[in-house]
């Protein structure tokens, strides 16, 4: 597997930050934050799919590598 581009790492980190903000929310606040998280997550997925199609890398393996790179270098933002 080639090096993971910084742009994919940044997108995944952004999605993780938005996911972490879901903690403790309910009702309309939860729904609004979930939409923000989903938008960020969809951007990650699109970027991974694009890179995979351009480079021939296995999409699933690339996605796992990106997630591991982010989650193993930083603590989970959802955990305090």
Secondary structure by P-SEA (a helix, b strand, c coil): cccccaaaaaaaaaaaaaaaaccccccaaaaaaaaaaaaaaaaaaaaaaaaaaaccccaaaaaaaaaaaaaaaccccccc
